[in-house]
Amino acid sequence: MAGNKPFNKQQAEPRERDPQVAGLKVPPHSIEAEQSVLGGLMLDNERW
């Protein structure tokens, strides 16, 4: 236990949110559309 570092309060505090990261948006997605495309490819993959 002699190798343990003392507690650093600065490391325990939450970091500020990066405005660039906070500005990222999730691209639009639709599970139903993806399932339709994959199902169509399974039926006839030459149509892609």
C-alpha distance matrix in Angstrom:
0.0 3.8 5.4 5.7 9.3 11.2 13.5 16.8 19.7 22.0 20.3 20.5 24.3 26.7 28.4 32.2 34.3 36.0 39.7 40.6 38.3 39.6 43.1 42.8 44.9 44.9 48.0 50.6 50.5 52.4 51.4 55.0 56.2 53.6 54.6 58.2 57.7 55.7 58.3 61.1 59.6 59.2 62.9 64.1 61.7 64.7 65.3 62.2
3.8 0.0 3.8 5.6 8.4 10.4 13.5 16.4 19.7 21.7 20.4 21.2 24.8 27.5 28.9 32.6 34.9 36.4 40.2 41.0 39.0 40.5 43.9 43.8 46.1 46.4 49.5 52.3 52.3 54.5 53.6 57.3 58.3 55.7 56.9 60.5 59.8 57.9 60.6 63.3 61.7 61.5 65.2 66.3 63.7 66.6 67.2 64.0
5.4 3.8 0.0 3.8 6.5 9.6 12.5 14.9 18.4 19.9 18.2 19.4 23.0 25.4 26.5 30.1 32.3 33.5 37.3 37.9 36.0 37.6 41.0 40.8 43.2 43.4 46.4 49.3 49.4 51.7 50.9 54.6 55.4 52.8 54.1 57.6 56.8 54.9 57.8 60.3 58.6 58.5 62.3 63.2 60.6 63.3 63.9 60.7
5.7 5.6 3.8 0.0 3.8 6.6 9.0 11.6 15.0 16.8 15.0 15.9 19.5 22.0 23.4 27.1 29.4 30.8 34.6 35.5 33.5 34.8 38.3 38.2 40.6 40.9 44.1 46.9 47.0 49.3 48.6 52.3 53.2 50.7 52.1 55.6 55.0 53.2 56.0 58.6 57.1 57.1 60.8 61.8 59.3 62.1 62.5 59.2
9.3 8.4 6.5 3.8 0.0 3.8 6.5 8.4 12.0 13.5 12.2 13.6 17.0 19.6 20.8 24.3 26.9 28.3 32.0 33.1 31.3 32.7 36.1 36.3 38.9 39.5 42.7 45.7 46.1 48.6 48.1 51.9 52.7 50.3 51.9 55.3 54.6 53.1 56.1 58.5 57.0 57.3 60.9 61.8 59.3 62.0 62.2 58.9
11.2 10.4 9.6 6.6 3.8 0.0 3.8 6.3 9.5 11.8 11.3 12.2 15.3 18.5 20.0 23.4 26.3 28.0 31.7 33.1 31.5 32.5 36.0 36.6 39.1 40.0 43.3 46.2 46.8 49.2 49.0 52.7 53.6 51.4 53.1 56.5 55.9 54.6 57.5 60.0 58.7 59.0 62.6 63.6 61.1 63.9 63.9 60.5
13.5 13.5 12.5 9.0 6.5 3.8 0.0 3.8 6.3 9.0 8.5 8.6 11.8 15.1 16.9 20.4 23.3 25.3 28.8 30.5 28.8 29.5 33.1 33.8 36.2 37.1 40.6 43.3 44.0 46.3 46.2 49.9 50.8 48.9 50.5 53.9 53.5 52.3 55.1 57.6 56.5 56.9 60.4 61.5 59.1 62.0 61.8 58.4
16.8 16.4 14.9 11.6 8.4 6.3 3.8 0.0 3.8 5.5 5.6 6.9 9.4 12.7 14.0 17.3 20.4 22.3 25.8 27.5 26.1 26.8 30.3 31.2 33.9 35.1 38.5 41.4 42.3 44.9 45.0 48.8 49.5 47.6 49.5 52.8 52.3 51.3 54.2 56.6 55.5 56.1 59.6 60.5 58.0 60.7 60.4 57.0
19.7 19.7 18.4 15.0 12.0 9.5 6.3 3.8 0.0 3.8 5.4 5.1 6.6 10.3 12.2 15.2 18.5 20.8 24.0 26.2 24.8 25.0 28.6 29.8 32.3 33.7 37.3 40.0 41.1 43.7 43.9 47.6 48.4 46.8 48.7 51.9 51.6 50.8 53.7 56.0 55.2 55.8 59.2 60.2 57.9 60.6 60.1 56.7
22.0 21.7 19.9 16.8 13.5 11.8 9.0 5.5 3.8 0.0 3.8 5.5 5.6 8.7 9.4 12.3 15.7 17.6 20.9 23.0 21.9 22.4 25.8 27.1 29.9 31.5 35.0 37.9 39.2 42.0 42.5 46.2 46.7 45.1 47.3 50.3 49.8 49.2 52.2 54.4 53.4 54.3 57.7 58.5 56.1 58.7 58.1 54.6
20.3 20.4 18.2 15.0 12.2 11.3 8.5 5.6 5.4 3.8 0.0 3.8 5.6 7.8 8.7 12.2 15.0 16.8 20.4 22.0 20.5 21.3 24.8 25.6 28.2 29.5 32.9 35.9 36.9 39.6 39.9 43.6 44.2 42.4 44.5 47.6 47.1 46.3 49.3 51.5 50.4 51.2 54.7 55.5 53.1 55.7 55.2 51.8
20.5 21.2 19.4 15.9 13.6 12.2 8.6 6.9 5.1 5.5 3.8 0.0 3.8 6.5 9.0 12.5 15.1 17.6 21.0 22.9 21.0 21.2 24.9 25.8 28.0 29.1 32.7 35.3 36.3 38.7 38.9 42.6 43.5 41.8 43.6 46.9 46.6 45.8 48.6 51.0 50.2 50.8 54.2 55.3 53.1 55.8 55.3 52.0
24.3 24.8 23.0 19.5 17.0 15.3 11.8 9.4 6.6 5.6 5.6 3.8 0.0 3.8 6.5 9.5 12.4 15.2 18.3 20.6 19.0 18.8 22.5 23.8 26.1 27.6 31.2 33.8 35.1 37.6 38.1 41.7 42.5 41.1 43.2 46.2 46.0 45.5 48.4 50.6 50.0 50.8 54.1 55.1 52.9 55.6 54.8 51.5
26.7 27.5 25.4 22.0 19.6 18.5 15.1 12.7 10.3 8.7 7.8 6.5 3.8 0.0 3.8 6.7 9.0 12.0 15.0 17.3 15.5 15.1 18.9 20.1 22.3 23.8 27.4 30.0 31.3 34.0 34.6 38.2 38.9 37.6 39.7 42.7 42.5 42.1 44.9 47.1 46.6 47.5 50.7 51.7 49.5 52.2 51.3 47.9
28.4 28.9 26.5 23.4 20.8 20.0 16.9 14.0 12.2 9.4 8.7 9.0 6.5 3.8 0.0 3.8 6.4 8.8 12.1 14.2 12.8 13.0 16.5 17.8 20.5 22.4 25.9 28.7 30.3 33.2 34.1 37.7 38.1 36.8 39.2 42.0 41.5 41.3 44.3 46.2 45.5 46.8 50.0 50.7 48.4 50.8 49.9 46.4
32.2 32.6 30.1 27.1 24.3 23.4 20.4 17.3 15.2 12.3 12.2 12.5 9.5 6.7 3.8 0.0 3.8 6.3 8.9 11.7 11.0 10.6 13.8 15.8 18.6 21.0 24.4 27.2 29.2 32.3 33.6 37.0 37.2 36.2 38.8 41.4 40.9 41.0 44.0 45.7 45.2 46.7 49.7 50.3 48.0 50.3 49.1 45.7
34.3 34.9 32.3 29.4 26.9 26.3 23.3 20.4 18.5 15.7 15.0 15.1 12.4 9.0 6.4 3.8 0.0 3.8 6.1 8.7 7.5 6.8 10.2 12.1 14.8 17.2 20.6 23.5 25.5 28.7 30.1 33.5 33.6 32.6 35.3 37.8 37.3 37.5 40.6 42.2 41.7 43.3 46.3 46.8 44.6 46.8 45.6 42.1
36.0 36.4 33.5 30.8 28.3 28.0 25.3 22.3 20.8 17.6 16.8 17.6 15.2 12.0 8.8 6.3 3.8 0.0 3.8 5.5 5.3 6.2 8.7 10.4 13.8 16.5 19.5 22.7 25.0 28.3 30.0 33.4 33.0 32.0 35.0 37.3 36.4 36.8 40.0 41.3 40.7 42.5 45.4 45.7 43.3 45.3 44.0 40.5
39.7 40.2 37.3 34.6 32.0 31.7 28.8 25.8 24.0 20.9 20.4 21.0 18.3 15.0 12.1 8.9 6.1 3.8 0.0 3.8 5.5 5.0 6.1 8.9 12.1 15.4 18.2 21.1 23.9 27.3 29.4 32.5 32.0 31.3 34.5 36.5 35.6 36.4 39.6 40.7 40.2 42.3 45.0 45.2 42.9 44.7 43.2 39.7
40.6 41.0 37.9 35.5 33.1 33.1 30.5 27.5 26.2 23.0 22.0 22.9 20.6 17.3 14.2 11.7 8.7 5.5 3.8 0.0 3.8 5.5 5.2 6.8 10.5 13.6 15.9 19.2 22.0 25.5 27.6 30.8 29.9 29.1 32.4 34.2 33.1 33.9 37.2 38.1 37.5 39.6 42.4 42.3 39.9 41.6 40.1 36.6
38.3 39.0 36.0 33.5 31.3 31.5 28.8 26.1 24.8 21.9 20.5 21.0 19.0 15.5 12.8 11.0 7.5 5.3 5.5 3.8 0.0 3.8 5.4 5.5 9.0 11.5 14.3 17.6 19.9 23.4 25.1 28.5 27.9 26.8 29.9 32.1 31.1 31.6 34.9 36.1 35.4 37.3 40.2 40.4 38.0 40.0 38.7 35.2
39.6 40.5 37.6 34.8 32.7 32.5 29.5 26.8 25.0 22.4 21.3 21.2 18.8 15.1 13.0 10.6 6.8 6.2 5.0 5.5 3.8 0.0 3.8 5.6 8.2 11.1 14.2 17.0 19.5 22.8 24.7 27.9 27.6 27.0 30.0 32.1 31.5 32.2 35.2 36.5 36.3 38.2 40.9 41.3 39.2 41.3 39.7 36.3
43.1 43.9 41.0 38.3 36.1 36.0 33.1 30.3 28.6 25.8 24.8 24.9 22.5 18.9 16.5 13.8 10.2 8.7 6.1 5.2 5.4 3.8 0.0 3.8 6.4 10.0 12.5 15.3 18.2 21.7 24.0 27.0 26.3 25.9 29.2 30.9 30.1 31.2 34.3 35.2 35.0 37.2 39.8 39.9 37.8 39.6 37.8 34.5
42.8 43.8 40.8 38.2 36.3 36.6 33.8 31.2 29.8 27.1 25.6 25.8 23.8 20.1 17.8 15.8 12.1 10.4 8.9 6.8 5.5 5.6 3.8 0.0 3.8 6.9 9.3 12.5 15.2 18.8 21.0 24.1 23.2 22.6 25.8 27.7 26.7 27.7 30.8 31.8 31.5 33.6 36.2 36.4 34.2 36.1 34.4 31.0
44.9 46.1 43.2 40.6 38.9 39.1 36.2 33.9 32.3 29.9 28.2 28.0 26.1 22.3 20.5 18.6 14.8 13.8 12.1 10.5 9.0 8.2 6.4 3.8 0.0 3.8 6.3 9.0 11.9 15.3 17.8 20.7 19.9 19.6 22.8 24.5 23.9 25.0 28.0 29.0 29.0 31.1 33.6 33.8 31.9 33.9 32.0 28.8
44.9 46.4 43.4 40.9 39.5 40.0 37.1 35.1 33.7 31.5 29.5 29.1 27.6 23.8 22.4 21.0 17.2 16.5 15.4 13.6 11.5 11.1 10.0 6.9 3.8 0.0 3.8 6.4 8.5 12.0 14.1 17.2 16.6 16.1 19.2 21.1 20.5 21.5 24.4 25.6 25.6 27.6 30.1 30.6 28.8 31.0 29.2 26.0
48.0 49.5 46.4 44.1 42.7 43.3 40.6 38.5 37.3 35.0 32.9 32.7 31.2 27.4 25.9 24.4 20.6 19.5 18.2 15.9 14.3 14.2 12.5 9.3 6.3 3.8 0.0 3.8 6.4 10.1 12.7 15.4 14.1 13.7 17.2 18.6 17.7 19.1 22.0 22.8 22.9 25.2 27.5 27.7 25.9 27.8 25.8 22.7
50.6 52.3 49.3 46.9 45.7 46.2 43.3 41.4 40.0 37.9 35.9 35.3 33.8 30.0 28.7 27.2 23.5 22.7 21.1 19.2 17.6 17.0 15.3 12.5 9.0 6.4 3.8 0.0 3.8 7.0 10.3 12.4 11.2 11.6 14.9 16.0 15.7 17.5 20.0 20.7 21.4 23.6 25.6 26.0 24.7 26.7 24.4 21.6
50.5 52.3 49.4 47.0 46.1 46.8 44.0 42.3 41.1 39.2 36.9 36.3 35.1 31.3 30.3 29.2 25.5 25.0 23.9 22.0 19.9 19.5 18.2 15.2 11.9 8.5 6.4 3.8 0.0 3.8 6.6 9.0 8.1 8.2 11.3 12.8 12.7 14.2 16.6 17.7 18.4 20.4 22.4 23.2 22.0 24.4 22.2 19.6
52.4 54.5 51.7 49.3 48.6 49.2 46.3 44.9 43.7 42.0 39.6 38.7 37.6 34.0 33.2 32.3 28.7 28.3 27.3 25.5 23.4 22.8 21.7 18.8 15.3 12.0 10.1 7.0 3.8 0.0 3.8 5.4 5.3 6.3 8.7 10.0 10.9 12.5 14.2 15.5 16.9 18.5 20.2 21.4 20.8 23.4 21.1 19.1
51.4 53.6 50.9 48.6 48.1 49.0 46.2 45.0 43.9 42.5 39.9 38.9 38.1 34.6 34.1 33.6 30.1 30.0 29.4 27.6 25.1 24.7 24.0 21.0 17.8 14.1 12.7 10.3 6.6 3.8 0.0 3.8 5.5 5.1 6.1 8.6 10.0 10.5 12.0 14.2 15.4 16.4 18.3 20.0 19.6 22.6 20.8 18.9
55.0 57.3 54.6 52.3 51.9 52.7 49.9 48.8 47.6 46.2 43.6 42.6 41.7 38.2 37.7 37.0 33.5 33.4 32.5 30.8 28.5 27.9 27.0 24.1 20.7 17.2 15.4 12.4 9.0 5.4 3.8 0.0 3.8 5.5 5.1 6.2 8.7 9.9 10.3 12.2 14.3 15.2 16.4 18.3 18.6 21.4 19.3 18.0
56.2 58.3 55.4 53.2 52.7 53.6 50.8 49.5 48.4 46.7 44.2 43.5 42.5 38.9 38.1 37.2 33.6 33.0 32.0 29.9 27.9 27.6 26.3 23.2 19.9 16.6 14.1 11.2 8.1 5.3 5.5 3.8 0.0 3.8 5.4 5.0 6.3 8.6 9.8 10.6 12.4 14.2 15.4 16.6 16.4 18.9 16.5 14.9
53.6 55.7 52.8 50.7 50.3 51.4 48.9 47.6 46.8 45.1 42.4 41.8 41.1 37.6 36.8 36.2 32.6 32.0 31.3 29.1 26.8 27.0 25.9 22.6 19.6 16.1 13.7 11.6 8.2 6.3 5.1 5.5 3.8 0.0 3.8 5.4 5.2 6.2 8.5 9.9 10.7 12.3 14.3 15.5 14.7 17.5 15.8 13.8
54.6 56.9 54.1 52.1 51.9 53.1 50.5 49.5 48.7 47.3 44.5 43.6 43.2 39.7 39.2 38.8 35.3 35.0 34.5 32.4 29.9 30.0 29.2 25.8 22.8 19.2 17.2 14.9 11.3 8.7 6.1 5.1 5.4 3.8 0.0 3.8 5.5 5.2 5.9 8.4 9.8 10.4 12.2 14.2 14.2 17.4 15.9 14.7
58.2 60.5 57.6 55.6 55.3 56.5 53.9 52.8 51.9 50.3 47.6 46.9 46.2 42.7 42.0 41.4 37.8 37.3 36.5 34.2 32.1 32.1 30.9 27.7 24.5 21.1 18.6 16.0 12.8 10.0 8.6 6.2 5.0 5.4 3.8 0.0 3.8 5.5 5.1 6.1 8.6 9.8 10.6 12.3 12.8 15.5 13.5 12.8
57.7 59.8 56.8 55.0 54.6 55.9 53.5 52.3 51.6 49.8 47.1 46.6 46.0 42.5 41.5 40.9 37.3 36.4 35.6 33.1 31.1 31.5 30.1 26.7 23.9 20.5 17.7 15.7 12.7 10.9 10.0 8.7 6.3 5.2 5.5 3.8 0.0 3.8 5.4 5.1 6.2 8.7 10.0 10.6 10.2 12.8 10.8 9.4
55.7 57.9 54.9 53.2 53.1 54.6 52.3 51.3 50.8 49.2 46.3 45.8 45.5 42.1 41.3 41.0 37.5 36.8 36.4 33.9 31.6 32.2 31.2 27.7 25.0 21.5 19.1 17.5 14.2 12.5 10.5 9.9 8.6 6.2 5.2 5.5 3.8 0.0 3.8 5.4 5.1 6.2 8.7 10.0 9.3 12.6 11.8 10.4
58.3 60.6 57.8 56.0 56.1 57.5 55.1 54.2 53.7 52.2 49.3 48.6 48.4 44.9 44.3 44.0 40.6 40.0 39.6 37.2 34.9 35.2 34.3 30.8 28.0 24.4 22.0 20.0 16.6 14.2 12.0 10.3 9.8 8.5 5.9 5.1 5.4 3.8 0.0 3.8 5.4 5.1 6.4 8.8 9.6 12.9 12.0 11.8
61.1 63.3 60.3 58.6 58.5 60.0 57.6 56.6 56.0 54.4 51.5 51.0 50.6 47.1 46.2 45.7 42.2 41.3 40.7 38.1 36.1 36.5 35.2 31.8 29.0 25.6 22.8 20.7 17.7 15.5 14.2 12.2 10.6 9.9 8.4 6.1 5.1 5.4 3.8 0.0 3.8 5.4 5.1 6.2 7.4 10.0 8.5 8.9
59.6 61.7 58.6 57.1 57.0 58.7 56.5 55.5 55.2 53.4 50.4 50.2 50.0 46.6 45.5 45.2 41.7 40.7 40.2 37.5 35.4 36.3 35.0 31.5 29.0 25.6 22.9 21.4 18.4 16.9 15.4 14.3 12.4 10.7 9.8 8.6 6.2 5.1 5.4 3.8 0.0 3.8 5.4 5.1 4.4 7.8 7.4 7.1
59.2 61.5 58.5 57.1 57.3 59.0 56.9 56.1 55.8 54.3 51.2 50.8 50.8 47.5 46.8 46.7 43.3 42.5 42.3 39.6 37.3 38.2 37.2 33.6 31.1 27.6 25.2 23.6 20.4 18.5 16.4 15.2 14.2 12.3 10.4 9.8 8.7 6.2 5.1 5.4 3.8 0.0 3.8 5.7 6.1 9.7 10.3 10.6
62.9 65.2 62.3 60.8 60.9 62.6 60.4 59.6 59.2 57.7 54.7 54.2 54.1 50.7 50.0 49.7 46.3 45.4 45.0 42.4 40.2 40.9 39.8 36.2 33.6 30.1 27.5 25.6 22.4 20.2 18.3 16.4 15.4 14.3 12.2 10.6 10.0 8.7 6.4 5.1 5.4 3.8 0.0 3.8 6.6 9.2 9.4 11.0
64.1 66.3 63.2 61.8 61.8 63.6 61.5 60.5 60.2 58.5 55.5 55.3 55.1 51.7 50.7 50.3 46.8 45.7 45.2 42.3 40.4 41.3 39.9 36.4 33.8 30.6 27.7 26.0 23.2 21.4 20.0 18.3 16.6 15.5 14.2 12.3 10.6 10.0 8.8 6.2 5.1 5.7 3.8 0.0 3.8 5.5 6.0 8.2
61.7 63.7 60.6 59.3 59.3 61.1 59.1 58.0 57.9 56.1 53.1 53.1 52.9 49.5 48.4 48.0 44.6 43.3 42.9 39.9 38.0 39.2 37.8 34.2 31.9 28.8 25.9 24.7 22.0 20.8 19.6 18.6 16.4 14.7 14.2 12.8 10.2 9.3 9.6 7.4 4.4 6.1 6.6 3.8 0.0 3.8 5.4 5.9
64.7 66.6 63.3 62.1 62.0 63.9 62.0 60.7 60.6 58.7 55.7 55.8 55.6 52.2 50.8 50.3 46.8 45.3 44.7 41.6 40.0 41.3 39.6 36.1 33.9 31.0 27.8 26.7 24.4 23.4 22.6 21.4 18.9 17.5 17.4 15.5 12.8 12.6 12.9 10.0 7.8 9.7 9.2 5.5 3.8 0.0 3.8 5.5
65.3 67.2 63.9 62.5 62.2 63.9 61.8 60.4 60.1 58.1 55.2 55.3 54.8 51.3 49.9 49.1 45.6 44.0 43.2 40.1 38.7 39.7 37.8 34.4 32.0 29.2 25.8 24.4 22.2 21.1 20.8 19.3 16.5 15.8 15.9 13.5 10.8 11.8 12.0 8.5 7.4 10.3 9.4 6.0 5.4 3.8 0.0 3.8
62.2 64.0 60.7 59.2 58.9 60.5 58.4 57.0 56.7 54.6 51.8 52.0 51.5 47.9 46.4 45.7 42.1 40.5 39.7 36.6 35.2 36.3 34.5 31.0 28.8 26.0 22.7 21.6 19.6 19.1 18.9 18.0 14.9 13.8 14.7 12.8 9.4 10.4 11.8 8.9 7.1 10.6 11.0 8.2 5.9 5.5 3.8 0.0
